[in-house]
Amino acid sequence: MKDSLIVKILQEGDKVLNVSHQGEEIHIVVRKSNEEVFVWVLSRDEKGQPILSKRPEITITLGDGEVEARATDSNGQEVFSLTA
């Protein structure tokens, strides 16, 4: 039996820019049709099942060299916000 994994994250017009391994994680960089870029992380839980997430959530979009960082607690309340 051959192992395989299919990751269904693309929408019409999206393009995969890069796939890389960092330890046990696979990072998938996708350019959306609106030109924004998202980084997905594929890992495994304690039972070995695949987990797909955007944690940390990274979006690359239009701007003038600024970085916005936000953090929320487990209730979804913003606990940190920074624009630099």
Secondary structure, 3 states (H helix, E strand, C coil): CCCCCCCCCCCCCCEEEEEEEECCEEEEEEECCCCCEEEEEEEECCCCCEEEECCCCCEECCCCCCCEEEEECCCCCEEEEEEC
